[in-house]
Amino acid sequence: VGAWSVFCAGHNNNRVRACDVHGCGAFNSKRGNGLHRAVDLVCDDYGIVNAPFSGSLAGPVSYKDPAGTQYDGVKLLNDVHCVRIFNLRPYRYIGPVNQGEALGYLLPLQERFSGITSHLELQMCDGTDPSPFI
């Protein structure tokens, strides 16, 4: 299947969010009493987010953190990979997509988390580390 392409338009690589006042973006970083079971990739507010691989959109996903903040996004899968992409406003939730196709745009985080590095959150559906693919 090969490496995934770049998620965030205008960026030439998938850069993991470094540590800022709200935490770190690497897989298994400490989050409160738990661990971050995802990777945060640096993107621009309202920037276009592209499909990292060809596959099918499999509907909306969301979760709430312990503070009650809700995160929304979409599930993307193919025969090999299944990911959930959060902090994303998708153009659509269902149907086939090609690698590099625009999925939607990044939702701004600054309003809720002043000083945070804007990012999307990438989570493998099985909870494993997506780092080898990005």
Disulfide bonds with the S-S distance in Angstrom:
Cys8-Cys43 1.65
Cys19-Cys24 1.95
Cys82-Cys125 2.02
